[in-house]
């Protein structure tokens, strides 16, 4: 069954066209990696799916329901989790409060229910001892894992990950990637924009190469990373290999 | 090794000169004041210990009115100013009239001297002769202070709201929180925390401006001091009032500085992103 369908989505900021008629279908339990240079439209696409940006043309479906121009955007966002490059934890709340805020205020869970749900997730990702800490006392890797837990606490149908390791020190990347790997194994449907090519190759069922707002090439990691057809994809991967990131 | 005061003997010499010039300066000022022809008179009328002891208790009692005005006004200002700031932060063309109203309000009340607002309201409003409009000067004095200070304080709040990075808004909305919930749970708590030092600064001003209510006849510290002064032709009563004001504004000022310094230390430590 299709978890997410994006059909002919176009988005401009002023005169600058960021997305040009994007088509993308994501099956349930599938992990799709979006790769491409900075400014190719990966982040914008994720923000459009989460309705944080309004699209100019096209339609977006979550499962079989159209969410384009949804009247209740909050209801849609409850079902889609997004994690950002810069963590964006709420600095005035401790970890527990960060994770339980939306389940309590949006889903109407009781404090006990929300905390039970949060505790289970925090334990699962090795953060149980941090539940009373404030974000400024956590490492970047811990903050990002809390941000993932915060999104998961809403029990989303779909997770969007926007370059979640780009702001991390190199030695902290692994712990975050491990969490995402676990999610993939657990069957979470995910779309992730990433610069971590070897991670994308390991975890994704499908890789899409974005170039100037188009999905230029899509296929299995094997197809994209070992025998890319498009010259632009080849150039991009060559640059990545030269930078020793693959 | 070079330092700004010179080195070795030069440094000691500079320090000695600084000490000497300071001493000479203050001795000259003291001599000039105490040898002024009017000094014995000033000492008798402004620095009179007997008068101070006699007037202080009465003025201290009157000062309780200043404290009362301050406390009531402060609570109302905190609430009303926040309302104005939120009004001004509303987005979308539908809210243009409300935003415009808030802008006109802040411009207007920051532009009129507080003493004029008090005079116009305390004299003008009761003159309407409406039975349900209070005629008390204290009532209208508090209303005036709330109107004027809310204009300033709402700008402080607004600066705080605008200093919260848009990514916080995005994070909250992406979790399904409504605009209202985002404002209440995520934006305002952070904004208010950030503006506490400038808020306290405005409240130091408010503490002093409670004396303006006395100009229209409410018996607060300044007015009580004026009464005593008129009765005895001795101005030491003003000194009593000044001591009382300073006794509450200086601790607040020091507390504000301490908060600012603490926030700076936290920022320098790279604490809050």
Interface residues (C-beta under 8 A of the other chain):
Chain A: X50 X52 X74 X75 X77 X78 X80 X81 X82 X84 X86 X87 X88 X89 X90 X91 X92 X101 X102 X105 X106 X135 X136 X150 X151 X154
Chain B: X167 X168 X170 X171 X172 X173 X174 X175 X176 X177 X178 X181 X185 X186 X189 X190 X193 X271 X272 X273
